[in-house]
Amino acid sequence: FSVQAVFTSFFGLMPEQRNDGGVDTELLTKHRSMFVMGTFMGVVCVVLAGAQLAFKDMYVELGVTMACAVVLSVSMFFCMPLKLAKATLYLFLTNTVSVSFGSAMQYWYTVDEQCNKGGPHFDYLFFTVYTAIIAQIFSAVGIWMFNMYYSRMRMRKAFWVSAIISSCASVGDFAMVMRWNVAWGIPDKVFYLIGDTILEPIVLMMAFMPSTVLISKMCPKNMEATTFAILASFSNLGGALSNSFGVFAMQAAGIKTNLEEGECNFDQLPMLILVCGMLMPLLSIPLTFVLIPDMEMQEAVRDQNLDDDPDDAEDTGEY
């Protein structure tokens, strides 16, 4: 990843004007609400981190995280342009409803025969190194396919497709847990490479790209870094909630991975994949009618108030 930054800078692919230092007071004044939002989010994140260190009860951690999420979600509608606030809220909610159960899958793929009878029993070198390298390559293929086939869609339709292919990305895991690949005569490593290492990175990147395009169109001029920092913070917060919900979902499903005592139970893992991995991502589709503008993906945002501070201008609300 570092090489990418060096390459683009060295060859001048992303030319930027040199900053001679100092504070751009004009920009700070014009977009003061955005800066306030970024600062407030930083303070809330410090409070959240402190609470997670202070409290060991996962119910308390979940409550604190949800409280911070609600406060920040309300605050951004006062501090950010309306369209940008709606788009950010959509991406936050999308991350949240995609309940994470990756730890259960990791155990299922890697534990020994005693813990998971008849499982794939992947070694960590294959599971974490070889597959990660291949996945990065095919993520780039996903970007290329998005540019070729989906970049001319309307924004809402692109997010519908994004939700559907995110749901389909879990089909490979479901098939392996059900051991269908064994019935089909396909070895575990081959099936995992085709599904989780090649196809899944492609479809996940294709699902991720519409959000990147949307936010790039919603960024106020000269506020791109601040906007993306706020977006990243909301995405991480949504990921934290997704992980918390995933822990409760795994407990509710009776998933057990006590390797020291050899107490493992993956009986309800297929149901967990079906509900959390395949059905819940589809909940984001109705949200597009409220939070995502109905516009062409290559269309410029007509609302000039994106470049104005919410205190100085009133959003037209037209999509």
N, C-alpha and C positions, 0 to 999 in steps of 0.2 A: 504494500500500500504506500509506503514511503517513496518507493521508486516512481510511482505514478505522479506524485507531487513534484519530484525533482525533474521528471521528464517534461511535464507541461510547463514548468517555470523556465527551464533551460532553453527550450525551443520557442519560448514566447507565445505559446498557444493560448495563454490567458493573460493578455497584456493588462496592466493596471498602472494607474498614475502613482508616482512615488509620493508617499506621505512624509512631509518634512518634520513631523512631530507636532505636538500640541493638541489641544482639544477643539474640535469643530463645534463651537458654541451655537452656530446657526442651525446645524443639523440637530444638536441636542435640544434646542428650543422648539424647533419645528415638530420633532417627534418625541416630545418629552414623555408622553403617556407610554410609548413603547419602551423607553428606557426605564420608566418607573415599573412597568410590568416585568422587564428582565431582572431588575434589581430585587423586586418583591419575590419573584420566583426563586432567585438565589437564596434569599433569606429563608423561604419556606422549605427549600431542599435541605438546608443546614439543620433546621428544626426537625425535619423528617428523619434525617440521618441520626441525629442525637436521640430521638425517640426510639428508633430501632435498636440502638446500642443500649439504651437504658431499660427497655422492656423486653423480656424474653417470651412473653405470652403472645402467641401468633394472633390471637383475637384482638389484643390491644394494638399490635402492629397494623393489622388490617383496618381497624377503626381509625387510627391516626392517618394512615395512607389515604383512606377514602375521604376523611375530613379535609386533608390538604388538597386532594383532587377537586372536591366541590368548591373550596375557597378559590382556587386558581381558575377553575372553569368559569365561575361567576365574574372574577376580577378581569379576565381578558376581554369580556364584552364591554367593560368600561374603559379599557386601556388600548384596545386594538380596533382597527377598522372592522366593521361588522362582517363583511365577507371573509376577511382573514380569520376572524374569531370563529366563525362558523366552520370554516375549513379545518382549523386547528382542532376544534372540538370533535369534528367527525373523525379525524385521524386518531385522536386520543381514544375515542369510544371504540374504534375499530381494533386498536391494539388491546383494549380491555376485554372485549367479547371474544377475542381469539385466546381462549383459556389455555394456558401452557401446561402440558403434561410431559414435557421432554425428559424429565428425570426418570419417569416410569419407563419410557421407551428405551432410554439409555441402559437402564438395569436389565430390561428384558433382552436387549441385544447382546449384552456382554457378560451376564452372570453365568456361573458354571451349571453343570448338569444337575447338581444337587438342588439348586435354587429354581431352575427353570428347565424341567424335563422336556427334552425334545426341542429346545430352543436353538438359535443359531450359534451362540457362544463365540462371538467375534472377539479377537484380540484387540487390545487398545491401539496398537500401531496401525492396524487396518482401519479401525473405527474412527480414530481421531486425526490421523495424519494423512494417509493415502486418500481417503474419501474427501477430506477437506480441500486438498489441492485440486482434485478433479472437480469438486463443486464450484470452486472459484472460477475455473475455466468456463464452465457451463452457465454460470451466472452472467458472464459477458455475452454468451449466446442468447440468453433471455433478453438482454438489453437490445441486441440486434433484432430479434424477432418482434419486440415491441415497436421499434422504429419502423420496421417493414410493414407490419400488419395491423397495428392498433393505434398508431399515433394520429390517425385521421378520424378517430371515433369522436362522438360527443362525450363530454366529460362524465356525465352520469352513467352512460352506457359502459364506459371504460371501467368505472368502479363496480358496476354490476358484474362484468366479466372478471374483474379482479377478485371479487368475493367468491364467484363460482370456482375459479381455478385455484384459489386458496383452499377451498373446501376439497377439491379433487386431489390436492397435494397429499392428503392423508390416506388416499386409497391404497397406496403401496404399503404403508405401515399396517393398515387393516388386513390386507391380503396376507402379509407375512405372519401376523399374529394369529390369523385363522389357519395358517400353514397351507394356504391354497397353492403357493409356489411349489411346495413339496409334492402335492398331489399332481401338479402339472409337470413335475420332473425338472424343475429349475433350481439349481443350487442356491443356497441362501446368499452367498456373497455376490453371485451374478445378479440375482433379483434385487438385492440392496443397491448394487452399483447402478443398475438401470433405473430403479425407482427413486430412491432417496438421494443418490449422488449425481445423477444426470438429469432426470426429468424434473425432480422437485426443485432444484435451484433455478431451472429455467422458468417454471411456472411462478415461483415465488418472486423472482425478479420482475417478471411481467406484471405480477400483482402489485409490486411495490412502485413501479414507475409512474402510474397515474397520480399518486400522491405527490411525488417529486415535481411533476409537471404542474400540478395545481398550485402548490406552494410557491413555485418559481414565478407564476403569474400573479400571485397575490402579494408578493413582497413589495412594500413601498420602496421607491427609488432611494438608493444609497443606504438602505437599512437591511440589506440582504443577510449580512452576518448575524445581526441581532435577531432577525426573524427566524433564521434557521436554528439559532441557539435556543430560542424559546420553543420552537417546534421539537427539537431534540429532547428538551427537558420534559415536554408533555408526552412524547413517545416513551421515554424512559419511565415516566410515572405510570403510563398505561401498561407498560411491560411489568412493572412492580405489582400492580393490581392483578394482572393476568397470572403472574406467578403465585400470588397469594390465593387467588381463586382456584388455581390448579392444585395447590396443596389440599384445599378443602374438598375438591372434586375427587382427588385420589383417595382421601380418607373415606369419603362417602361411598366410593366404589370398592373399598376394602383392599386396595392395593398395598401390599406389604413387601418391603425389601430389606429385611434385617439379615444382612449377610453373616454377621458374627454368630447368630444363633441358627442360621439356615432357615429362617422363617420367611418364606416368600409366597405371595399369592397374586397371580396375574389373571384370575378367572374373569374379572369384569373389565379387563383392559380393552377388549374389542368394543364394549359399550362405551367406554370412556373416549375412545378414538372416534366412534360414530357421533357422539353428542358434542364433545368439545372440539374435535378436529374437523368434522365434516358438516355439522348442522349449525353450530353457533356462529361461524364466520358469515353465514348467510343473513344473520340479523342486521348486518350493516347495510343491506340493500334498501330497506325502507327509510333509513336515515338520509340517503342521498336526496330524497325528494324535499327534505327540509334544509339540509346543510350544504349541499353541493350545487353550484350554479349549472343551469342547463345551457351549456355553451359548447362550441367546437373546441377540441383540445388545442388546436393551433390558432384559435381566435384570441386576440388581445382583449384583456379585461377593459371594458368600456368605462367602468366607474373610476373617475379620476380622483375620487376621495381616498383611494388607497394610498395616494401620495401625500395626503393631508393628515394632520393629527385629529383624533376623534373630538378633541376639545374645540377645534377650529372649524370642523365641517360636519355635515350630517349625511350619513350614508343614504343613498337613494333607495336601496333595498331591491333594485331591479336585477334580475338574473337573466 
